[in-house]
């Protein structure tokens, strides 16, 4: 089961999505501004960011449960397996690719997210 694709779908409709055992992906808003060069107003933009703090545990599992028509416990298990896989990649290779989202790397002991 490709958890990162469900994560990408869910983050499109929510401000933040937590992945149990891994962290929280959230949208960071940059305010709109006036561009002097083009003489136009640029609307607010959003960039995807990541923190290792888990803010809520069940949102992703509930979403997968409803999309795949499986129990919440099964969806939670898949999310935990995904988290464990990503943590293992980070500890062994210091890099983990999350399709449809970006990549996580370890830099100076911190987990850094780079969006695609």
C-alpha positions as CSV (number, residue, x, y, z in Angstrom):
1,X,0.0,0.0,0.0
2,X,1.5,3.3,-1.0
3,X,0.9,5.5,2.0
4,X,2.7,8.5,0.6
5,X,0.1,8.9,-2.2
6,X,-2.7,8.9,0.5
7,X,-0.7,11.4,2.5
8,X,-0.4,13.6,-0.6
9,X,-4.1,13.4,-1.3
10,X,-5.0,14.3,2.3
11,X,-2.6,17.2,2.5
12,X,-4.3,18.8,-0.4
13,X,-7.5,19.3,1.6
14,X,-6.0,19.9,5.1
15,X,-3.5,22.3,6.6
16,X,-1.5,19.5,8.3
17,X,-1.4,15.7,8.4
18,X,0.5,13.7,11.0
19,X,2.1,10.4,10.4
20,X,2.2,8.3,13.6
21,X,5.8,7.6,14.5
22,X,7.3,9.9,11.9
23,X,6.1,13.5,12.2
24,X,3.7,16.1,10.7
25,X,3.5,17.4,7.2
26,X,2.0,20.9,7.0
27,X,1.4,23.8,4.6
28,X,3.4,26.9,5.3
29,X,1.7,30.0,4.0
30,X,3.6,32.9,2.4
31,X,1.5,36.1,2.3
32,X,0.5,37.7,-1.0
33,X,2.7,40.6,-2.1
34,X,3.1,43.2,-4.8
35,X,5.8,42.5,-7.4
36,X,7.3,45.7,-8.5
37,X,9.0,44.2,-11.5
38,X,5.8,42.8,-13.1
39,X,3.6,45.5,-11.6
40,X,1.2,42.8,-10.3
41,X,-0.1,41.4,-7.1
42,X,1.1,37.9,-6.4
43,X,-1.4,35.8,-4.4
44,X,-0.5,33.9,-1.2
45,X,1.4,30.7,-1.8
46,X,1.8,27.5,0.2
47,X,4.8,25.3,0.6
48,X,4.9,21.9,2.1
49,X,7.0,21.5,5.2
50,X,7.7,18.9,7.9
51,X,8.2,18.7,11.6
52,X,9.1,15.6,13.7
53,X,6.3,16.6,16.2
54,X,3.2,14.4,15.8
55,X,0.2,16.6,16.4
56,X,-2.7,14.1,15.8
57,X,-2.4,10.4,15.2
58,X,-5.6,9.2,13.6
59,X,-6.3,11.5,10.6
60,X,-4.3,9.5,8.0
61,X,-5.4,6.1,9.2
62,X,-9.0,7.2,9.2
63,X,-8.6,8.6,5.6
64,X,-7.0,5.3,4.4
65,X,-9.7,3.3,6.2
66,X,-12.5,5.1,4.4
67,X,-10.7,5.1,1.0
68,X,-9.7,1.5,1.0
69,X,-12.8,0.3,2.9
70,X,-10.6,-1.5,5.6
71,X,-10.7,-1.3,9.4
72,X,-9.1,1.6,11.1
73,X,-6.8,-0.9,12.9
74,X,-5.6,-2.3,9.6
75,X,-5.0,1.2,8.3
76,X,-3.1,2.2,11.4
77,X,-1.0,-0.9,11.0
78,X,-0.1,0.1,7.4
79,X,0.8,3.6,8.6
80,X,3.0,2.3,11.3
81,X,4.8,0.0,8.8
82,X,5.3,3.0,6.5
83,X,6.7,5.0,9.4
84,X,9.0,2.2,10.4
85,X,10.2,1.8,6.8
86,X,11.0,5.5,6.4
87,X,12.8,5.6,9.8
88,X,14.9,2.6,8.8
89,X,15.8,4.3,5.5
90,X,16.8,7.4,7.4
91,X,18.9,5.6,9.9
92,X,20.7,3.4,7.3
93,X,21.0,5.8,4.3
94,X,20.2,9.2,5.8
95,X,17.7,9.7,3.0
96,X,14.2,8.6,2.2
97,X,12.1,9.4,-0.9
98,X,8.4,9.9,-0.4
99,X,6.7,9.6,-3.8
100,X,4.3,12.4,-4.6
101,X,5.7,14.5,-1.7
102,X,9.5,14.9,-1.7
103,X,12.3,13.5,0.4
104,X,13.5,13.4,3.9
105,X,17.2,13.6,4.8
106,X,19.2,13.8,7.9
107,X,21.4,16.8,8.1
108,X,23.3,17.7,11.3
109,X,21.2,15.3,13.3
110,X,17.9,16.9,12.2
111,X,15.3,15.5,9.8
112,X,14.9,17.9,6.8
113,X,12.1,17.7,4.3
114,X,12.5,18.8,0.7
115,X,9.3,19.0,-1.3
116,X,9.1,18.0,-5.0
